[in-house]
Every structure is written in structure tokens, then in C-alpha cells.
Amino acid sequence: MQRIRTLAQLDLALATSTFLLFIHSLLCDTSVAIFHEYEQWSARKPGTDTGWIDADADPVLARSAADRTGIPHDFPLAIFLRKGRPSWTAAGQAITQAGLGSAFGWPLPARDELGEPS
């Protein structure tokens, strides 16, 4: 679990084969509570590539993540990415430890959906 602070770090996250991106706001009580759920889940999955963006401290970065993934800007927001493409997303109280765990069971997009040669 790492804090993403730069566009270069976001680019690396999007280039990872599987990555869980969490965007949250410290000004929202719901977001803070759900961030703790994310931290607990992440602590139990030490080999999982995951990172978070503080939407208050880095609003341009949070909007950039939304633009690049095609997921509307919201927080708290969890986006599970496979090869840079969202395969699961949840916002608000829909983000649960069980939901985060289920994200890893979603199918990988077909190669043609990723724009890769077969």
C-alpha cells in the first residue's frame, strides 16, 4: 500500500498487471472510515499492488485518475485495474473488505478490449 503523489506514480500503477487504486478524502467522515477498511484489507494482502490518492491534497491527480480510468470522480472510490483497465469499481459505503476481495475474482478483459494483438 503506497500513497500515490505524482502523475509518474499513477502511470506506474496503471501499467501494473493488477492494481487496486483507492481515492479518498480526509474531509469526509465516511471516506475516512472506509479508508480504515481499505488499510485493514491491504494489511492482510501484503503481496497485493495497491495505492491511494488523497483527493484533498492532490485534487488534480484524483481527477487525472478518474479521467484515465474512465470512472467518474467520486470519493471514497475503489478501482481494481487489470492492465490499466478497470474491471471492478465501488464508491462510498459499497466499498467493503468483502467487495475488495471479490475484485480479484473478476475476469481479465479480452485482449481485443485491451487493444493488444491476439
Buried (B, 14 or more C-beta within 10 A) or exposed (E): BEEBBEBEBBEBBBEBEBBBBBBBBEEBEBBEEBBEBBEEBBEEBEEBBBBBBBBBEBEEBBBBBBEBBEBEBBBBBBBBBBBBBBBBBBBBEEBBEEBBEEBBEEEEBEEEEEEEEE
